[in-house]
Amino acid sequence: MPTLLKQGNYYYSQFYNSDKKPQRKRVALKTTYKSVALQLHRKLEKKHALGLFDAWSGFDATASDLPLSKNSRLGDVLTFYITQKSKEDWRDRTAKDTTYVLRAFERVTGSEKPISCLCATDFNDYINRVGIAFATRHSDRTKLKPFAKWCVTHKLLRMNLADVKVYNFQQEQKEVVSYVTHSEVATLKQVIRDKVAADIARGYQSVNRNALWLIDLIDWQRWSGMRISETLSLTPRSFNTETWDITIGSATFTTKSKRKQVLPIGQVKPLRELAERLLNECATIDTPLFGHTDSKRTSRTFKKYLRLALPEREDIHLHSLRHTCCIELLRNGVPIYTVQRWMRHSSVQTTQNYADLLNSDVGEQVGRVMIS
């Protein structure tokens, strides 16, 4: 997101991209009036988001310059959209995952279909296809809806974006925040220990290579609240062992906010002790903290043991441990703005969504205070 700056008497829009040199680029708005500067700044911000403006190359287009029309094929529009977004906005992982979903949508809907003929039903039929878990449906919607919005903005199609929904038994279903309790975590960890011990006895796993690392990962996720991609990107380079600050983001990993972030764990005793032990096990300064960086493999392994330990909790996934961290902090009275900073939520409203889940605890908490 660009920022509005004033230098001398004149205003500028400053853009930031960690992958470019220089990382910050200013664009002169050529006005001394703040109200005018805000209007020009917002226009540039919108054009940049749509891929119609690039501060570094000087590319500046209007919607009429777009090499597409209402008669353009879906396949051609997707190719242009993916190319532009990959250049200007998406992280490598985002580009890979979003491209996969968009191309799958193209195969189901038809590459030759004119873009103007798309409607909410086309998107909903793909999102809500039979046999797909809710988490996957929600994930698909987060990738398809921005594409639909982009097409609407460029006047390639007319559609009410609010009609793109995730359904469950023909009713719109909102995302459920799933988390695990202390007893469920204890059960899961014990099942992992028992299963690994049994597998070692049978020769299916070895003493030196087994799934016990998953126990450390579970503890790390529920204490740190980090996203799994962030955790798997950690190496000894990420840690300042003097201050015990973790730097999230590196030359090979870009955070969701596209900025390096810092997580101070010096006063978080269990997290720091776990970090010390894992760092001692790293062979080099570039060794991944948990041995590998494959999030899909990690998710599959986690699900395998989860189904053994808690077969009724199919709603749980690795990201649920981040939810667990947030909810436990709020439940134990940590101020919401402190929780926001620890979880690195972009808005306190995101943190508030978790706080709303704890409304059922309100009466109990007030009752403890009001005991005479």
Secondary structure as GFF3:
##gff-version 3
##sequence-region A 1 372
A	DSSP	beta_strand	3	7	.	.	.	ID=ss1
A	DSSP	beta_strand	10	16	.	.	.	ID=ss2
A	DSSP	beta_strand	24	28	.	.	.	ID=ss3
A	DSSP	alpha_helix	34	49	.	.	.	ID=ss4
A	DSSP	three_ten_helix	63	65	.	.	.	ID=ss5
A	DSSP	alpha_helix	74	88	.	.	.	ID=ss6
A	DSSP	alpha_helix	92	109	.	.	.	ID=ss7
A	DSSP	three_ten_helix	115	117	.	.	.	ID=ss8
A	DSSP	alpha_helix	120	127	.	.	.	ID=ss9
A	DSSP	alpha_helix	134	153	.	.	.	ID=ss10
A	DSSP	three_ten_helix	161	163	.	.	.	ID=ss11
A	DSSP	beta_strand	167	168	.	.	.	ID=ss12
A	DSSP	beta_strand	171	172	.	.	.	ID=ss13
A	DSSP	alpha_helix	182	202	.	.	.	ID=ss14
A	DSSP	alpha_helix	213	224	.	.	.	ID=ss15
A	DSSP	alpha_helix	228	232	.	.	.	ID=ss16
A	DSSP	three_ten_helix	236	238	.	.	.	ID=ss17
A	DSSP	beta_strand	239	240	.	.	.	ID=ss18
A	DSSP	beta_strand	245	248	.	.	.	ID=ss19
A	DSSP	beta_strand	261	264	.	.	.	ID=ss20
A	DSSP	alpha_helix	269	280	.	.	.	ID=ss21
A	DSSP	alpha_helix	295	309	.	.	.	ID=ss22
A	DSSP	alpha_helix	320	331	.	.	.	ID=ss23
A	DSSP	alpha_helix	336	343	.	.	.	ID=ss24
A	DSSP	alpha_helix	348	356	.	.	.	ID=ss25
A	DSSP	three_ten_helix	357	361	.	.	.	ID=ss26
A	DSSP	alpha_helix	362	369	.	.	.	ID=ss27
###
